[in-house]
Amino acid sequence: MEYLRNEFDRDLNEEGSVVIAQNSFLRDQILRGLDYTAYEEAFVEWCGQQHSQKCERADEILSLFDNEGRFFKLKEIFARGAVTPFVGAGLSMPSGYPGWTKFLTNLVSETRIDKTEFAEMISNGQYEESAEMLAADLPEGSFLEQVENAFGISRQISGCIQKLPHLFKSAVITTNFDTLLERIYQDSEACDGFEEILLAGDAIDLPKTLGSGKRALVKLHGDASKSRYRVLTKSEYDRHYGTDGTLEAVIEAISNQTLLFMGCSLSVDRTLSNLTSIVRRKGIENIPKHYAFLKLDEPEKRLERRDQLAACNIHPIWYTDDHDECLEALLEKLGAGVCL
């Protein structure tokens, strides 16, 4: 994995460069130049150590609450190639992209909106309404420009999102606007990129795509550079989820797969509302179970959160420490011993 090689090089260079005859050299360059075979052997040994450490960290996470049995049931499904990742903003944030709360909160300073009122809306989870208010206050075209500035630029890739092409080789679902997944899958030695990229309304073709087994990226809420299919403001949510019902049909299609939510807050939103409606209509025993790697920020509210997610047929595997570190450990454990 190329991204692991980059991490290995960073580890080698942590102690600083080596100065020889007033010239500075990086340690990985010296080792490669002196003996490339030794470099490769050191890299393989380092990978083994990293794998062991991450699996041990995952075991610590799985010892929490009722995580262990749920994780190994998920791993059984994953081994059959029947898990579809659902990627949220939390996997893009290590690469420098803002989360939704930060994006909206930063943008309010460019408007005449009362900041106290806006902060209260955000704290109440009214993200659609907050985005609508911002778009209405800004000059025409300015809201799209701000979305493009935040999510439409290519940042240096970082974090466990780089593991996904090595684990998931079919469909990937995301609500993110950035192009991280496209770039990671295109550049990965594990595959040759996505065969299809479906944006929001175009994702009505998803059932056919899933049936064909193609590597497809479904950008459920659109792309930063295309306002036509973007889903961020309340009116956009109402149009795509309500008026034409396109995304409701897409949610119906993806709910027939076992979903694994990662980097998603899984608070109140339209996706969860649609999943809840599907559970009520079809019956919880008649649809696949979904799973989530989910950070537990308020342990005293764990059972309340569990009950909310159960209504959507989502079953959480909780972690309580650093988001990216824990996700990387769980993904390492998920793929361990599975022929991919």
Beta strands, then each sheet from edge to edge (+ up, - down):
strand 1: 18-20
strand 2: 23-25
strand 3: 83-87
strand 4: 172-174
strand 5: 196-199
strand 6: 216-219
strand 7: 258-262
strand 8: 290-295
strand 9: 314-319
sheet 1: 1+ 2-
sheet 2: 5+ 6+ 4+ 3+ 7+ 8+ 9+
end
